[in-house]
Amino acid sequence: DQQVKQNSPSLSVQEGRISILNCDYTNSMFDYFLWYKKYPAEGPTFLISISSIKDKNEDGRFTVFLNKSAKHLSLHIVPSQPGDSAVYFCAAGYTGTASKLTFGTGTRLQVTL
Amino acid sequence: GAVVSQHPSWVICKSGTSVKIECRSLDFQATTMFWYRQFPKQSLMLMATSNEGSKATYEQGVEKDKFLINHASLTLSTLTVTSAHPEDSSFYICSAVGQAKDTQYFGPGTRLTVL
Protein backbone atom coordinates (compact mmCIF):
# COMPACT_ATOMS: atom_id res chain seq x y z
CA ASP A 1 0.00 0.00 0.00
CA GLN A 2 1.68 3.16 -1.25
CA GLN A 3 0.84 5.78 1.36
CA VAL A 4 2.74 8.53 -0.43
CA LYS A 5 2.30 8.84 -4.15
CA GLN A 6 3.89 10.91 -6.84
CA ASN A 7 1.77 10.20 -9.85
CA SER A 8 3.99 11.92 -12.40
CA PRO A 9 7.15 9.89 -12.95
CA SER A 10 8.66 12.65 -15.06
CA LEU A 11 8.27 16.32 -15.86
CA SER A 12 9.96 18.54 -18.42
CA VAL A 13 10.07 22.31 -17.95
CA GLN A 14 11.78 25.07 -19.84
CA GLU A 15 14.48 27.06 -18.07
CA GLY A 16 13.07 30.12 -16.36
CA ARG A 17 9.54 28.71 -16.09
CA ILE A 18 7.87 27.30 -13.02
CA SER A 19 8.20 23.61 -12.10
CA ILE A 20 5.36 22.13 -10.09
CA LEU A 21 5.83 18.72 -8.55
CA ASN A 22 2.90 17.03 -6.88
CA CYS A 23 2.53 14.54 -4.09
CA ASP A 24 -0.52 12.88 -2.56
CA TYR A 25 -0.78 10.95 0.67
CA THR A 26 -3.42 8.70 2.15
CA ASN A 27 -2.51 8.56 5.84
CA SER A 28 -4.20 11.47 7.60
CA MET A 29 -1.94 10.97 10.61
CA PHE A 30 1.04 12.35 8.72
CA ASP A 31 1.68 15.88 9.89
CA TYR A 32 5.18 16.63 8.61
CA PHE A 33 6.29 16.62 5.01
CA LEU A 34 9.63 17.00 3.30
CA TRP A 35 10.99 17.28 -0.20
CA TYR A 36 14.31 15.80 -1.22
CA LYS A 37 16.29 16.15 -4.41
CA LYS A 38 18.40 13.30 -5.70
CA TYR A 39 21.00 13.10 -8.41
CA PRO A 40 21.94 9.69 -9.88
CA ALA A 41 24.28 7.66 -7.71
CA GLU A 42 24.00 10.17 -4.88
CA GLY A 43 22.02 10.32 -1.67
CA PRO A 44 18.96 12.56 -1.42
CA THR A 45 19.51 16.16 -0.40
CA PHE A 46 17.00 17.84 1.87
CA LEU A 47 15.26 20.78 0.20
CA ILE A 48 12.36 22.05 2.23
CA SER A 49 9.80 20.87 4.75
CA ILE A 50 6.39 21.87 6.01
CA SER A 51 4.40 21.12 9.12
CA SER A 52 0.67 20.54 8.94
CA ILE A 53 0.06 23.70 10.97
CA LYS A 54 1.09 25.65 7.90
CA ASP A 55 -0.15 25.63 4.35
CA LYS A 56 2.89 27.23 2.77
CA ASN A 57 6.61 27.38 3.35
CA GLU A 58 9.04 29.26 1.18
CA ASP A 59 12.81 29.09 0.87
CA GLY A 60 14.34 31.02 -1.99
CA ARG A 61 13.18 29.54 -5.29
CA PHE A 62 11.43 26.67 -3.55
CA THR A 63 7.93 26.84 -2.11
CA VAL A 64 5.95 23.96 -0.71
CA PHE A 65 2.18 24.11 -0.46
CA LEU A 66 0.11 21.82 1.71
CA ASN A 67 -3.60 21.13 1.28
CA LYS A 68 -4.56 18.98 4.24
CA SER A 69 -8.17 18.48 3.23
CA ALA A 70 -7.05 17.10 -0.12
CA LYS A 71 -4.04 15.30 1.37
CA HIS A 72 -1.93 16.93 -1.27
CA LEU A 73 1.31 18.83 -1.33
CA SER A 74 3.25 20.42 -4.09
CA LEU A 75 6.70 21.82 -4.63
CA HIS A 76 7.08 24.90 -6.77
CA ILE A 77 10.44 25.84 -8.20
CA VAL A 78 10.65 29.24 -9.81
CA PRO A 79 12.52 30.10 -11.87
CA SER A 80 13.62 26.63 -12.90
CA GLN A 81 17.29 26.18 -13.70
CA PRO A 82 19.14 23.40 -15.56
CA GLY A 83 20.83 22.42 -12.30
CA ASP A 84 17.42 21.59 -10.89
CA SER A 85 17.26 18.57 -13.17
CA ALA A 86 17.09 15.62 -10.77
CA VAL A 87 14.66 13.22 -9.17
CA TYR A 88 12.49 14.77 -6.49
CA PHE A 89 11.05 12.71 -3.65
CA CYS A 90 8.37 13.81 -1.25
CA ALA A 91 8.32 12.21 2.17
CA ALA A 92 5.80 12.18 4.96
CA GLY A 93 6.20 11.64 8.67
CA TYR A 94 5.32 12.93 12.09
CA THR A 95 6.22 16.19 13.81
CA GLY A 96 8.95 15.98 16.38
CA THR A 97 10.62 12.97 14.90
CA ALA A 98 12.33 12.25 11.64
CA SER A 99 11.82 8.57 12.13
CA LYS A 100 9.87 6.38 9.77
CA LEU A 101 9.61 8.74 6.85
CA THR A 102 7.55 7.31 4.03
CA PHE A 103 8.84 8.26 0.62
CA GLY A 104 7.02 8.71 -2.63
CA THR A 105 8.24 7.07 -5.81
CA GLY A 106 9.88 10.20 -7.13
CA THR A 107 9.43 12.54 -10.08
CA ARG A 108 12.23 13.08 -12.54
CA LEU A 109 12.46 16.77 -13.44
CA GLN A 110 14.22 17.79 -16.61
CA VAL A 111 14.83 21.50 -17.07
CA THR A 112 15.55 22.27 -20.69
CA LEU A 113 17.33 25.26 -22.15
CA GLY B 1 26.41 21.41 8.64
CA ALA B 2 24.59 18.06 8.84
CA VAL B 3 26.97 16.12 6.61
CA VAL B 4 26.69 12.37 6.37
CA SER B 5 29.33 10.28 4.67
CA GLN B 6 29.35 6.69 3.47
CA HIS B 7 32.23 4.41 2.71
CA PRO B 8 32.81 2.86 0.29
CA SER B 9 30.95 4.69 -2.44
CA TRP B 10 30.94 1.56 -4.55
CA VAL B 11 31.98 -2.03 -4.08
CA ILE B 12 32.07 -5.13 -6.24
CA CYS B 13 32.28 -8.48 -4.52
CA LYS B 14 31.96 -12.16 -5.26
CA SER B 15 28.89 -14.10 -4.31
CA GLY B 16 29.16 -15.55 -0.83
CA THR B 17 31.41 -12.87 0.61
CA SER B 18 30.46 -10.25 3.18
CA VAL B 19 30.58 -6.51 2.66
CA LYS B 20 30.63 -3.78 5.29
CA ILE B 21 29.33 -0.30 4.60
CA GLU B 22 30.03 2.56 6.99
CA CYS B 23 27.82 5.56 7.63
CA ARG B 24 29.19 8.53 9.54
CA SER B 25 27.69 11.79 10.68
CA LEU B 26 30.59 14.19 10.31
CA ASP B 27 29.51 17.30 12.13
CA PHE B 28 26.73 16.23 14.43
CA GLN B 29 25.80 13.43 16.76
CA ALA B 30 23.13 11.10 15.51
CA THR B 31 21.32 8.94 18.00
CA THR B 32 19.35 7.42 15.17
CA MET B 33 20.47 6.35 11.73
CA PHE B 34 18.48 4.67 9.01
CA TRP B 35 19.45 2.26 6.26
CA TYR B 36 17.64 2.25 2.92
CA ARG B 37 18.06 0.48 -0.33
CA GLN B 38 16.98 1.70 -3.70
CA PHE B 39 16.42 -0.37 -6.81
CA PRO B 40 16.58 1.33 -10.20
CA LYS B 41 13.67 3.68 -10.83
CA GLN B 42 12.10 2.85 -7.50
CA SER B 43 11.64 4.69 -4.25
CA LEU B 44 13.78 4.46 -1.17
CA MET B 45 12.85 1.42 0.87
CA LEU B 46 13.59 1.58 4.58
CA MET B 47 15.48 -1.50 5.72
CA ALA B 48 16.16 -0.78 9.36
CA THR B 49 16.45 1.83 12.06
CA SER B 50 19.71 1.92 13.93
CA ASN B 51 19.85 3.34 17.44
CA GLU B 52 23.14 3.98 19.21
CA GLY B 53 23.80 1.40 21.86
CA SER B 54 20.84 -0.81 21.11
CA LYS B 55 19.72 -3.38 18.59
CA ALA B 56 18.51 -2.26 15.23
CA THR B 57 14.84 -2.41 14.33
CA TYR B 58 14.25 -4.12 11.02
CA GLU B 59 11.37 -3.56 8.63
CA GLN B 60 9.16 -6.43 7.69
CA GLY B 61 10.74 -8.67 5.12
CA VAL B 62 14.33 -7.62 5.86
CA GLU B 63 16.49 -10.48 7.10
CA LYS B 64 18.31 -9.28 10.19
CA ASP B 65 20.82 -12.13 10.01
CA LYS B 66 21.74 -11.14 6.50
CA PHE B 67 21.89 -7.40 7.00
CA LEU B 68 23.81 -6.87 10.22
CA ILE B 69 23.66 -3.39 11.65
CA ASN B 70 25.89 -2.00 14.34
CA HIS B 71 25.57 1.50 15.76
CA ALA B 72 28.65 1.63 17.94
CA SER B 73 28.82 5.37 18.50
CA LEU B 74 26.85 8.56 18.02
CA THR B 75 28.59 9.16 14.72
CA LEU B 76 28.96 5.72 13.17
CA SER B 77 26.64 2.98 12.00
CA THR B 78 27.68 0.02 9.88
CA LEU B 79 25.70 -2.27 7.63
CA THR B 80 27.21 -5.65 6.83
CA VAL B 81 25.71 -7.64 4.01
CA THR B 82 26.59 -11.22 4.87
CA SER B 83 26.96 -13.97 2.29
CA ALA B 84 26.04 -11.55 -0.45
CA HIS B 85 24.24 -12.80 -3.55
CA PRO B 86 23.57 -11.09 -6.87
CA GLU B 87 20.04 -10.19 -5.79
CA ASP B 88 21.59 -8.07 -3.01
CA SER B 89 23.06 -5.80 -5.65
CA SER B 90 21.53 -2.41 -5.03
CA PHE B 91 22.15 1.15 -3.97
CA TYR B 92 22.35 1.37 -0.19
CA ILE B 93 21.80 4.73 1.46
CA CYS B 94 22.05 5.70 5.09
CA SER B 95 20.59 8.72 6.80
CA ALA B 96 20.97 10.28 10.20
CA VAL B 97 18.62 12.35 12.27
CA GLY B 98 19.95 15.80 13.01
CA GLN B 99 19.99 17.46 16.38
CA ALA B 100 16.62 19.06 15.78
CA LYS B 101 15.24 15.57 15.20
CA ASP B 102 13.01 16.83 12.43
CA THR B 103 15.01 16.04 9.32
CA GLN B 104 16.89 13.06 8.00
CA TYR B 105 20.18 13.87 6.35
CA PHE B 106 21.33 11.35 3.81
CA GLY B 107 24.69 9.95 2.91
CA PRO B 108 25.82 9.77 -0.71
CA GLY B 109 25.00 6.09 -1.01
CA THR B 110 26.96 2.92 -1.74
CA ARG B 111 26.55 0.98 -4.96
CA LEU B 112 26.95 -2.73 -4.24
CA THR B 113 27.41 -5.14 -7.11
CA VAL B 114 27.58 -8.83 -6.32
CA LEU B 115 28.99 -11.01 -9.09
Interface residues (C-beta under 8 A of the other chain):
Chain A: Y32 L34 Y36 A41 E42 G43 P44 T45 F46 S49 F89 T95 G96 T97 A98 S99 K100 L101 F103 G104 T105 G106
Chain B: A2 V4 Q6 T32 F34 Q42 S43 L44 L46 T49 F91 I93 C94 S95 V97 G98 K101 D102 T103 Q104 Y105 F106 G107 P108 G109 R111
